[in-house]
Amino acid sequence: MRIITFTSDDRRALAHDRYFHPDPRVQRKMEVLWLKSHGLNHDDIAAYADVSRSTVQRYLDEYIEGGLSRLRRCCWHQPQSTLVEHEDSLEEFFLKHPPRSAKQARARIEEQTGIRRGLSQVRHFLKDRLGLRWRKTGAIPVPPKKTVEEHARDQARFLQEKLEPRLKQARLGRRQVLFVDAAHFVLAPFLGCLWCAARLFVRAASGASGTTSWGRSTR
């Protein structure tokens, strides 16, 4: 076992950086050196720091070579996907054309960039790079010949001018208000999921093909 002498300044730096250095890999290096500074053998250091014995020796070599500054140097290679170069254009495309599945997204990516990736890589790119999620599509019941705004105004007018006055009369005992729902087929879309940044809503039928009677007067 090699004998390495640690200065008091290095001991304080090791004690601090093993917990507070911003890079967790540097923290592990400092932990190994901190254990070494307390006279532990290499087998015990490897066990306590959860690294191999060869890793312990490599960290000690770095310290002997360049001190703590050498240990703090971050030289890890982080490969970037070639899709990152197309991130902006793909984000713009998928915001306008949300894919319904990872397979469809893979096909669109290949069409746009000429790059083909596996489904797991595509899901990772959609989720972690573009911020998309596989979300359930929602339905807004709107008559086919009306806009959403027109339908909302009609519903508000019905509530204020028809339903609320009748409910008020019912509370005074001057009217009976009954809700009658006919048996009917359900007219509604069956919606799936899309990879999108926010949940999307589509126009849909009201959901009922029957008729409804809201009430009758007792006078």
Secondary structure, DSSP 4 states (H G I P E B T S, - for coil): -------HHHHHHHHHHHHH-SSHHHHHHHHHHHHHHTT--HHHHHHHHT--HHHHHHHHHHHHHHHHHHHH---------GGGGGHHHHHHHHHHS--SSHHHHHHHHHHHHS----HHHHHHIIIIIS--EEEE-EEEE--TTS-HHHHHHHHHHHIIIIIHHHHHHHHTTSEE---EE-----------EEEESS--EEEE--S--S-EE--EE--
